[in-house]
Amino acid sequence: MSVPLIGLACMAGMLVFIALRCPIALAMALTGLIGFTWIVAFEPAMSILESGPFEALSNYGFSPIPMFILMGVFASKARMSTELFNAARSSFGSWRGGMALASVIACGTFSAISGSSVATAASMSRVALPEMRKHGYADSLATGTLAACGTLGIMIPPSIALLLYALITEQSVGKMFMAGVIPGLLGLGLYCATIIILVHLNPDLATPGPSTTWREKIIGIAGFGPFMLVFAIIIGGIYMGFFTPTEAAAIGAFVAMVIAFLRGMRMTGFLEAVDETLKLSAMIFFMILGAEIFGYFLSVSRISFYLAEMVGSMGLPPYSVLAAVLLLFILLGCVMDSLAMLLLTVPVVFPLIIEAGFDPIWFGIVAVITVELGLITPPVGMNVFVINSVAPQIPIGQIFKGVFPFVLSDVVRLALLILFPSLALALL
């Protein structure tokens, strides 16, 4: 059997492992070891198992991951999600659908510290969902808004997904973060527009909330201060060259910790934050380890370059190649965790994208937005299940129904980025 066929056979076997509910990280590691042994030999494969974990986990480039996670956990411990929602509600709550708009603004701001879609959805839903239900919002609008807005955490920097993409493809982390700013804000604006259109077409979906005075609005706006401070330190510091992404992550985590202690966090809360960070970091690093071993297999099988050569020989237009890759992302996103999908697919499809002549930074933004769709589309839709865990009395089908208009919004954003690549590249 030829080496490319061995590569394809092993990748098919990995999909079988995943279908059998084997953890994706373990499926990648097993596939990498079996494939490398098949193509090279058993002893070299074992030497990879000896050195691979150390090389992957001692990589300095991955060190911002636990710091960004810790920063988001400290933000949750400081009850910043509550303050953010109340601040946004003071400005928009009196509008029809205003609490949903406030949730979008609060999620977008919280994601600038959290960097995680699931954490953003979980934190904000505990605060905003009871308030929206209490004020007569339809369950579909309330849950759909929170599930969709949680996806902003994967795009608005600092984003763990953008960080991993940059490290996998050897791109600048700072450039990836800057490229995510405008698409992230565009997503936030389109979500707000979606809510306004929905409540205009069907006023029964939401009711106007209590009005607030100008003094209350100004005090509410001041509640955004701590978040803007952390965001400015991280993004401004990286953009101006004051410090590296790793240093920015550490400084951001320290500032978030100080704010959390000033807001009443005690040593018990600090230890809980560290414990939660360790668990989440271990999960992500386990996936990175599996991807590292899988990467050795991809190198010797040359499956990525074989696919690039095959597509090149077919003479497909560049946008046909892009459409095929994005379709693959959407299909896998329906059944797979977003970070795992990036670690699994980007090493395979990246040569195709470069061969087609697309900018790697721009493709990273497009890829992450496409991955976002997987967080809110069936059958997995991780953010949908997070919302359901907060409000188990609301059927999953009702949440997916509420999410659908926001999926269309993301499709519009994706189309705009494909038509106008400068939206992602303007700040570089």
C-alpha positions as CSV (number, residue, x, y, z in Angstrom):
1,M,0.0,0.0,0.0
2,S,1.3,3.5,-0.9
3,V,2.2,6.0,1.8
4,P,-0.7,8.4,0.9
5,L,-3.2,5.5,1.1
6,I,-1.8,4.5,4.5
7,G,-2.4,8.1,5.6
8,L,-6.0,8.1,4.3
9,A,-6.6,4.7,5.9
10,C,-5.3,5.9,9.3
11,M,-7.4,9.1,9.1
12,A,-10.5,7.0,8.4
13,G,-9.6,4.9,11.4
14,M,-9.3,8.0,13.6
15,L,-12.9,9.0,12.6
16,V,-14.0,5.5,13.7
17,F,-12.3,6.1,17.1
18,I,-14.1,9.4,17.4
19,A,-17.4,7.8,16.4
20,L,-16.9,5.2,19.2
21,R,-16.7,8.1,21.6
22,C,-12.9,7.9,22.1
23,P,-11.6,11.2,23.4
24,I,-10.4,13.2,20.4
25,A,-7.0,13.9,22.0
26,L,-6.5,10.1,22.5
27,A,-7.9,9.4,19.0
28,M,-5.3,11.7,17.4
29,A,-2.4,10.3,19.5
30,L,-3.4,6.6,18.7
31,T,-3.7,7.4,15.0
32,G,-0.4,9.2,15.0
33,L,1.4,6.3,16.7
34,I,-0.2,3.6,14.6
35,G,0.3,5.5,11.3
36,F,3.9,6.4,12.1
37,T,4.7,2.7,13.1
38,W,3.0,1.5,9.8
39,I,5.0,3.9,7.6
40,V,8.4,4.1,9.5
41,A,8.9,1.5,12.3
42,F,7.9,0.7,15.8
43,E,11.1,1.9,17.6
44,P,11.0,5.4,16.1
45,A,7.3,5.6,17.0
46,M,8.2,4.8,20.6
47,S,10.9,7.5,20.6
48,I,8.2,10.0,19.6
49,L,6.1,8.9,22.6
50,E,9.2,9.5,24.8
51,S,10.1,12.9,23.5
52,G,6.9,14.2,22.0
53,P,5.0,15.1,25.3
54,F,8.0,17.0,26.6
55,E,8.5,19.0,23.4
56,A,4.8,19.8,23.2
57,L,4.2,20.8,26.8
58,S,7.5,22.7,27.2
59,N,6.8,24.9,24.2
60,Y,6.9,28.5,25.4
61,G,4.4,29.5,22.8
62,F,1.6,27.7,24.6
63,S,2.2,29.4,28.0
64,P,-0.4,32.1,27.5
65,I,-3.2,29.5,27.4
66,P,-3.5,28.9,31.2
67,M,-3.0,32.6,31.9
68,F,-5.9,33.6,29.6
69,I,-8.0,30.9,31.2
70,L,-7.1,32.1,34.7
71,M,-8.0,35.7,33.7
72,G,-11.4,34.6,32.6
73,V,-12.0,32.6,35.8
74,F,-11.0,35.5,38.0
75,A,-13.5,37.6,36.0
76,S,-16.2,35.1,36.9
77,K,-15.2,35.0,40.6
78,A,-15.4,38.8,40.7
79,R,-19.0,38.6,39.4
80,M,-18.0,40.8,36.5
81,S,-20.7,39.2,34.3
82,T,-23.4,40.5,36.7
83,E,-22.0,44.0,36.7
84,L,-21.6,44.0,32.9
85,F,-25.2,42.9,32.3
86,N,-26.5,45.5,34.7
87,A,-24.3,48.2,33.1
88,A,-25.6,47.3,29.6
89,R,-29.2,47.0,30.8
90,S,-29.1,50.5,32.2
91,S,-28.6,51.8,28.7
92,F,-30.7,49.5,26.6
93,G,-33.1,47.7,29.1
94,S,-36.0,50.1,28.4
95,W,-36.1,49.2,24.7
96,R,-38.2,46.4,23.4
97,G,-35.7,43.6,23.3
98,G,-33.3,45.7,25.3
99,M,-32.3,43.0,27.7
100,A,-31.3,40.8,24.8
101,L,-29.3,43.7,23.4
102,A,-27.7,44.2,26.8
103,S,-26.8,40.5,26.8
104,V,-25.0,40.9,23.5
105,I,-23.0,43.9,24.7
106,A,-22.2,42.2,28.0
107,C,-21.1,38.9,26.3
108,G,-19.0,40.8,23.8
109,T,-17.2,42.7,26.6
110,F,-16.9,39.7,28.9
111,S,-15.4,37.6,26.0
112,A,-12.6,40.3,25.8
113,I,-11.4,38.9,29.1
114,S,-12.6,35.3,29.0
115,G,-11.4,34.2,25.6
116,S,-13.6,31.1,25.9
117,S,-17.1,30.7,24.3
118,V,-18.3,28.1,26.7
119,A,-17.2,30.2,29.7
120,T,-18.8,33.3,28.3
121,A,-22.1,31.5,27.6
122,A,-22.1,29.8,31.1
123,S,-21.3,33.0,33.0
124,M,-23.7,35.3,31.2
125,S,-26.7,32.9,31.1
126,R,-26.7,32.5,34.9
127,V,-27.1,36.3,35.1
128,A,-29.2,37.3,32.1
129,L,-31.5,34.4,31.5
130,P,-33.5,34.7,34.8
131,E,-33.9,38.4,34.2
132,M,-35.2,38.0,30.6
133,R,-37.6,35.2,31.6
134,K,-38.9,37.3,34.6
135,H,-39.6,40.2,32.2
136,G,-41.6,38.1,29.8
137,Y,-39.1,37.4,27.1
138,A,-39.8,34.4,24.9
139,D,-37.6,31.4,25.8
140,S,-36.5,31.0,22.2
141,L,-35.2,34.6,22.0
142,A,-33.6,34.6,25.5
143,T,-31.8,31.3,25.2
144,G,-30.9,31.8,21.5
145,T,-29.4,35.1,22.2
146,L,-27.2,33.8,25.0
147,A,-26.1,30.7,23.2
148,A,-25.1,32.7,20.1
149,C,-23.5,35.5,21.9
150,G,-21.3,33.1,23.8
151,T,-19.5,32.4,20.5
152,L,-18.1,35.9,20.6
153,G,-15.6,34.5,23.1
154,I,-13.9,32.6,20.4
155,M,-13.3,35.6,18.2
156,I,-12.9,38.8,20.2
157,P,-9.2,38.8,21.4
158,P,-7.7,37.5,23.5
159,S,-9.0,34.2,22.0
160,I,-7.6,30.8,22.8
161,A,-8.8,29.6,19.4
162,L,-6.9,32.4,17.6
163,L,-3.8,31.7,19.7
164,L,-3.8,28.0,18.8
165,Y,-4.3,28.7,15.1
166,A,-1.4,31.1,15.2
167,L,0.9,28.5,16.9
168,I,-0.2,25.7,14.6
169,T,0.4,27.7,11.4
170,E,3.5,29.6,12.8
171,Q,1.8,33.0,12.4
172,S,2.2,36.0,14.6
173,V,-0.1,35.8,17.7
174,G,-0.3,39.6,17.9
175,K,-1.4,39.9,14.3
176,M,-4.0,37.2,14.8
177,F,-5.4,39.0,17.8
178,M,-5.5,42.4,15.9
179,A,-7.2,40.7,12.9
180,G,-9.9,39.4,15.2
181,V,-11.0,42.8,16.5
182,I,-13.1,44.1,13.5
183,P,-14.7,40.7,12.7
184,G,-15.5,40.3,16.5
185,L,-17.1,43.8,16.6
186,L,-18.9,43.1,13.3
187,G,-20.4,39.9,14.9
188,L,-21.5,41.9,17.9
189,G,-23.2,44.5,15.6
190,L,-24.9,41.9,13.5
191,Y,-26.3,40.1,16.5
192,C,-27.7,43.4,17.8
193,A,-29.3,44.0,14.4
194,T,-30.7,40.4,14.4
195,I,-32.5,41.1,17.7
196,I,-33.9,44.4,16.6
197,I,-35.3,42.8,13.4
198,L,-36.8,39.9,15.3
199,V,-38.6,42.0,17.9
200,H,-39.8,44.3,15.1
201,L,-41.3,41.4,13.1
202,N,-42.7,39.8,16.3
203,P,-43.2,42.2,19.2
204,D,-44.5,39.3,21.4
205,L,-40.9,38.0,21.6
206,A,-39.9,40.7,24.1
207,T,-41.3,43.5,26.3
208,P,-39.8,46.9,27.1
209,G,-38.1,47.0,30.5
210,P,-38.1,49.7,33.1
211,S,-36.7,53.0,32.1
212,T,-33.5,54.4,33.7
213,T,-32.4,58.0,34.4
214,W,-29.3,59.6,32.8
215,R,-27.5,59.3,36.1
216,E,-28.1,55.6,36.2
217,K,-27.0,55.2,32.6
218,I,-23.7,57.1,33.3
219,I,-23.1,55.0,36.4
220,G,-23.8,51.9,34.4
221,I,-21.3,52.8,31.6
222,A,-18.7,53.3,34.3
223,G,-19.1,49.5,35.0
224,F,-17.3,48.8,31.8
225,G,-14.2,50.4,33.1
226,P,-12.4,47.3,34.6
227,F,-13.0,45.4,31.4
228,M,-11.7,48.1,29.1
229,L,-8.7,48.4,31.3
230,V,-7.7,44.8,31.0
231,F,-8.5,44.7,27.2
232,A,-6.4,47.9,26.7
233,I,-3.5,46.4,28.6
234,I,-3.5,43.2,26.6
235,I,-4.3,44.3,23.1
236,G,-2.7,47.8,23.4
237,G,0.5,46.3,24.9
238,I,0.8,43.7,22.2
239,Y,0.0,46.1,19.4
240,M,2.5,48.8,20.6
241,G,5.2,46.2,21.2
242,F,5.4,46.8,25.0
243,F,5.3,43.0,25.7
244,T,4.8,39.6,24.1
245,P,1.4,37.7,24.2
246,T,2.8,35.6,27.0
247,E,3.6,38.6,29.1
248,A,0.3,40.2,28.2
249,A,-1.6,37.1,29.4
250,A,0.3,37.1,32.7
251,I,-0.3,40.8,33.3
252,G,-3.9,40.5,32.3
253,A,-4.4,37.6,34.7
254,F,-2.7,39.6,37.5
255,V,-4.9,42.7,36.9
256,A,-8.0,40.4,36.9
257,M,-6.9,38.8,40.1
258,V,-6.4,42.2,41.8
259,I,-9.9,43.3,40.6
260,A,-11.4,40.1,41.9
261,F,-9.8,40.5,45.3
262,L,-11.0,44.1,45.4
263,R,-14.5,42.9,44.6
264,G,-14.5,40.5,47.6
265,M,-12.9,37.3,46.4
266,R,-11.3,35.4,49.2
267,M,-8.5,32.8,49.4
268,T,-11.1,30.0,48.9
269,G,-12.3,31.6,45.7
270,F,-8.6,32.0,44.6
271,L,-7.9,28.3,45.1
272,E,-11.1,27.4,43.3
273,A,-10.1,29.6,40.4
274,V,-6.6,28.0,40.2
275,D,-8.2,24.5,40.4
276,E,-10.7,25.3,37.6
277,T,-7.8,26.7,35.5
278,L,-5.7,23.6,36.0
279,K,-8.6,21.4,34.9
280,L,-9.4,23.4,31.7
281,S,-5.7,23.8,30.9
282,A,-5.0,20.1,31.3
283,M,-7.9,19.3,28.9
284,I,-6.5,21.7,26.3
285,F,-2.9,20.5,26.7
286,F,-4.0,16.9,26.3
287,M,-5.5,17.8,23.0
288,I,-2.3,19.7,22.0
289,L,-0.3,16.6,22.9
290,G,-2.5,14.4,20.7
291,A,-2.2,16.9,17.9
292,E,1.6,16.9,18.3
293,I,1.8,13.1,17.9
294,F,-0.7,13.3,15.0
295,G,1.5,15.9,13.4
296,Y,4.5,13.5,13.2
297,F,2.3,11.1,11.4
298,L,1.1,13.8,9.0
299,S,4.7,14.7,8.2
300,V,5.8,11.2,7.2
301,S,2.6,10.4,5.4
302,R,2.7,13.7,3.5
303,I,-1.1,13.5,3.3
304,S,-1.5,17.3,3.5
305,F,0.9,17.8,0.6
306,Y,-0.6,15.0,-1.4
307,L,-4.1,16.6,-1.0
308,A,-2.6,19.9,-2.0
309,E,-1.0,18.4,-5.1
310,M,-4.2,16.5,-6.0
311,V,-6.4,19.6,-5.7
312,G,-3.8,21.6,-7.7
313,S,-3.9,19.1,-10.5
314,M,-7.7,19.3,-10.6
315,G,-7.4,22.9,-11.5
316,L,-10.2,24.0,-9.1
317,P,-10.7,27.8,-8.6
318,P,-9.3,29.0,-5.3
319,Y,-12.8,29.9,-3.9
320,S,-14.0,26.3,-4.7
321,V,-11.1,25.0,-2.6
322,L,-12.1,27.5,0.2
323,A,-15.8,26.5,-0.1
324,A,-14.9,22.8,0.3
325,V,-12.7,23.4,3.3
326,L,-15.3,25.6,5.0
327,L,-18.0,22.9,4.3
328,L,-15.7,20.4,6.0
329,F,-15.4,22.7,9.0
330,I,-19.2,23.1,9.3
331,L,-19.8,19.4,9.0
332,L,-17.2,18.5,11.6
333,G,-18.3,21.4,13.8
334,C,-21.7,19.7,14.2
335,V,-20.2,16.8,16.0
336,M,-16.8,18.0,17.4
337,D,-15.5,20.4,20.0
338,S,-14.2,23.6,18.3
339,L,-10.6,23.6,19.7
340,A,-10.2,19.9,18.9
341,M,-11.4,20.5,15.4
342,L,-8.9,23.3,14.8
343,L,-6.1,21.1,16.1
344,L,-7.2,18.2,13.9
345,T,-8.0,19.9,10.6
346,V,-5.8,23.0,10.3
347,P,-2.5,21.0,9.8
348,V,-4.3,19.1,7.0
349,V,-6.0,21.9,5.1
350,F,-3.5,24.7,5.7
351,P,-1.3,23.7,2.7
352,L,-4.4,23.6,0.5
353,I,-5.2,27.2,1.5
354,I,-1.7,28.4,0.9
355,E,-1.5,26.6,-2.4
356,A,-4.8,28.4,-3.4
357,G,-3.2,31.8,-2.6
358,F,-5.1,32.9,0.4
359,D,-3.7,35.0,3.2
360,P,-3.0,32.8,6.2
361,I,-4.0,35.5,8.8
362,W,-7.3,36.1,6.9
363,F,-8.0,32.4,6.6
364,G,-7.5,32.0,10.4
365,I,-10.3,34.5,11.0
366,V,-12.6,32.8,8.5
367,A,-11.8,29.4,9.9
368,V,-12.5,30.4,13.5
369,I,-15.8,32.1,12.5
370,T,-16.8,28.8,10.7
371,V,-15.8,26.9,13.8
372,E,-18.1,29.2,15.8
373,L,-21.1,27.9,13.8
374,G,-20.4,24.5,15.2
375,L,-20.9,25.8,18.8
376,I,-24.6,26.6,18.0
377,T,-25.6,24.0,15.4
378,P,-27.1,20.6,16.0
379,P,-26.5,17.8,17.0
380,V,-23.7,18.9,19.4
381,G,-24.0,22.7,19.7
382,M,-21.9,22.9,22.9
383,N,-23.2,26.4,23.8
384,V,-26.7,25.2,23.4
385,F,-26.1,22.4,25.9
386,V,-24.5,24.9,28.3
387,I,-27.6,27.1,28.2
388,N,-29.7,24.0,28.7
389,S,-27.7,23.0,31.8
390,V,-28.5,26.4,33.3
391,A,-32.2,26.2,32.4
392,P,-33.1,22.4,32.0
393,Q,-36.8,23.2,31.9
394,I,-36.4,24.8,28.4
395,P,-36.3,22.1,25.7
396,I,-33.2,21.8,23.5
397,G,-35.3,22.2,20.4
398,Q,-36.6,25.6,21.6
399,I,-33.0,26.8,22.1
400,F,-32.0,25.6,18.6
401,K,-35.0,27.4,17.2
402,G,-33.9,30.6,18.9
403,V,-30.3,30.2,17.7
404,F,-31.2,29.9,14.0
405,P,-31.5,33.6,13.2
406,F,-28.1,34.1,14.7
407,V,-26.7,31.3,12.6
408,L,-27.9,33.3,9.6
409,S,-26.2,36.4,11.0
410,D,-22.9,34.5,11.2
411,V,-23.3,33.3,7.6
412,V,-23.7,37.0,6.6
413,R,-20.5,37.9,8.5
414,L,-18.6,35.0,6.9
415,A,-19.8,36.2,3.4
416,L,-18.7,39.8,4.2
417,L,-15.2,38.6,5.2
418,I,-14.9,36.5,2.1
419,L,-16.0,39.4,-0.1
420,F,-14.0,42.0,1.8
421,P,-10.8,40.5,3.3
422,S,-9.7,43.9,4.4
423,L,-12.2,43.6,7.3
424,A,-9.7,41.2,8.9
425,L,-6.5,42.7,7.6
426,A,-7.1,46.4,8.1
427,L,-5.5,46.7,11.5
428,L,-2.3,44.8,10.6
